[in-house]
């Protein structure tokens, strides 16, 4: 077998450029696989370990006011492991030059194991001697440069309450720290969670002996639907406003969405590279074996078995697979995996310091790489091993010449020059090779379109959400429902151009046995500050009576326009029958963020029987430069609970989207390597096979530039063909990747701008030109005399 090894090393030396290019594709495939799955294992493992250790709830119920005894009754429901009653309240906080909100959440006065427990990051838990102590979420603490012992002043019921910071913490309930699903990304400077002693918070909010939030952790075998029904029976009398399952909880849903998205990317992208590497190896091995056909016949005549010869030629793909697996795994786990984990974990700040290295993912990556390489090598070998030695030792007869299809198109064939006729004849003469060569370009185009599609889709959502839907400058929420006429004072403020009342509330929608907790958004029928659009993107008209529902919700509930549903409000003090209203679905809306039914302000009186009331308002300024001045005036109004600036939300969202650029660049880099490797490899084979033809044309007077154009224009044609086939594949894969990340709180449509196709095409043509540049001297360095001596 030593002779085979010597021959292999000699063959490898002669085609080292091809070997490196094939190896690069396999390395990228393994790197994508191990890197993505390493990041996925790290993110998923750290998250679920954290959720288990600190007992993330399975159910959350919000009520207007319930006695603490109701919590003990819930704990007795079969299937409930633990329950915790809390007081939760969103309030403004007085900070220098900042418009911030905090969520006050009560914790037991003495540390004990609870549902949604906190991980102390610095400082200490509450002491026994003081009541006005607080623990601040770590991200909010750091973003606002706070210190332990500092006093903060949240505004509660119109008064500044002083709280002394004794520690910082992280909670599994707020790993993605946003106020609600209407916010896309966390803004730690503007929103945070502040934990306060339960006895103290109950006192200052006048909730002694009462709670307004109940968190429940289930047993391993607990039936979530039965527990939900049991909780509703107990809490309905106390004004149950919503019951949220873990999968729908805002923070967990965002984490699960990223986890699912990373999983789908890890399943799709490496496979593209493995298939492309198999195609390249198949072409390379096929041409190598065809060129050594006579030698194979000699080896068989000398007594070497088919198995020995097969094993010799399998050395090439085996070496590619083994080296690609080793190098790709190292780069994938050490660099790509950690890099991707850091990008995703920047939003969650999960404890990942002591995560183990998941070496188990190397095995499937290596097996797949080896399978594709060896399978391609086997298919290339088996055909040439069939003939007997005497037949193998004869040179393979050249392919018979005949007219190609294009030659019958006289109007076309007569108008192209001689060089292009040679190119088209060569492409049609080796159709299989041409198609296989296109494989890498097809996948490169698909990768580029997925990356660009993600970016343009996010840009579209940003534009529509913050320019066409949310046309206001400020949004305020009120401490209680009030008559819409009471907003007249805000309208009179300087630089306030218009104010529109809004009613936001939670309700249960029911269609037969299907039930779901949703938000209800009531607007002026002539609202100018909040746009409502249908599935086609046209403005929707708010009905005088009835509601509009999001398309996704209608599909989930099995509803159509004209159907009747039941809406049940959660206001206490009324019978269940009084809270239930039968309404007609008048149409559909397209919503990217949240799932809220939309109706007119006039219809609120029918739904709630409280008159035409509002608990929020949208405000437009005559000039955005006066925003800070108006906010300062709004802060003095005691009935305003929170103030939200759209410009701050947009600025934070744009900042957070920058992290996507790293992932997009990562995908585009992989596409570029794939395209260059494919073109380089195919061109190498093309030049080697056609060296006699090139030498002949050179002798006949073709210039160096004309000889290069024969090969390089063929590459451009193959790239153009691959791009056309890659467009539908890229669009399908992009739609699949975006669809896997959709949640109830956020849906993103696939937007593929025409510029995306142009950018992808330009990049692929650039990559093709780069591959041509690398091989520019390969044609002129052909030994003309030796090439003309070779057999025809």
HELIX and SHEET records of a PDB file:
HELIX    1   1 UNK A    2  UNK A   14  1                                  13    
HELIX    2   2 UNK A   16  UNK A   53  1                                  38    
HELIX    3   3 UNK A   68  UNK A   75  1                                   8    
HELIX    4   4 UNK A  138  UNK A  143  1                                   6    
HELIX    5   5 UNK A  172  UNK A  174  5                                   3    
HELIX    6   6 UNK A  198  UNK A  204  1                                   7    
HELIX    7   7 UNK A  224  UNK A  235  1                                  12    
HELIX    8   8 UNK A  236  UNK A  238  5                                   3    
HELIX    9   9 UNK A  246  UNK A  248  5                                   3    
HELIX   10  10 UNK A  250  UNK A  291  1                                  42    
HELIX   11  11 UNK A  293  UNK A  301  1                                   9    
HELIX   12  12 UNK A  306  UNK A  331  1                                  26    
HELIX   13  13 UNK A  332  UNK A  337  3                                   6    
HELIX   14  14 UNK A  338  UNK A  348  1                                  11    
HELIX   15  15 UNK A  360  UNK A  382  1                                  23    
HELIX   16  16 UNK A  389  UNK A  393  1                                   5    
HELIX   17  17 UNK A  405  UNK A  408  5                                   4    
HELIX   18  18 UNK A  410  UNK A  413  1                                   4    
HELIX   19  19 UNK A  418  UNK A  429  1                                  12    
HELIX   20  20 UNK A  431  UNK A  463  1                                  33    
HELIX   21  21 UNK A  464  UNK A  469  3                                   6    
HELIX   22  22 UNK A  484  UNK A  487  5                                   4    
HELIX   23  23 UNK A  488  UNK A  491  1                                   4    
HELIX   24  24 UNK A  551  UNK A  557  1                                   7    
HELIX   25  25 UNK A  576  UNK A  579  1                                   4    
HELIX   26  26 UNK A  601  UNK A  608  1                                   8    
HELIX   27  27 UNK A  624  UNK A  626  5                                   3    
HELIX   28  28 UNK A  627  UNK A  635  1                                   9    
HELIX   29  29 UNK A  646  UNK A  689  1                                  44    
HELIX   30  30 UNK A  691  UNK A  699  1                                   9    
HELIX   31  31 UNK A  704  UNK A  739  1                                  36    
HELIX   32  32 UNK A  754  UNK A  774  1                                  21    
HELIX   33  33 UNK A  776  UNK A  780  1                                   5    
HELIX   34  34 UNK A  784  UNK A  789  1                                   6    
SHEET    1   A 4 UNK A  80  UNK A  86  0                                        
SHEET    2   A 4 UNK A 210  UNK A 218 -1                                        
SHEET    3   A 4 UNK A  59  UNK A  67 -1                                        
SHEET    4   A 4 UNK A 240  UNK A 245 -1                                        
SHEET    1   B 7 UNK A 118  UNK A 123  0                                        
SHEET    2   B 7 UNK A 159  UNK A 171 -1                                        
SHEET    3   B 7 UNK A 133  UNK A 137  1                                        
SHEET    4   B 7 UNK A 191  UNK A 197 -1                                        
SHEET    5   B 7 UNK A  98  UNK A 107  1                                        
SHEET    6   B 7 UNK A  88  UNK A  95 -1                                        
SHEET    7   B 7 UNK A 151  UNK A 156 -1                                        
SHEET    1   C 7 UNK A 547  UNK A 550  0                                        
SHEET    2   C 7 UNK A 580  UNK A 589  1                                        
SHEET    3   C 7 UNK A 564  UNK A 569 -1                                        
SHEET    4   C 7 UNK A 496  UNK A 511 -1                                        
SHEET    5   C 7 UNK A 613  UNK A 621 -1                                        
SHEET    6   C 7 UNK A 474  UNK A 483 -1                                        
SHEET    7   C 7 UNK A 640  UNK A 645 -1                                        
SHEET    1   D 6 UNK A 547  UNK A 550  0                                        
SHEET    2   D 6 UNK A 580  UNK A 589  1                                        
SHEET    3   D 6 UNK A 564  UNK A 569 -1                                        
SHEET    4   D 6 UNK A 496  UNK A 511 -1                                        
SHEET    5   D 6 UNK A 514  UNK A 523 -1                                        
SHEET    6   D 6 UNK A 596  UNK A 600  1                                        
END                                                                             
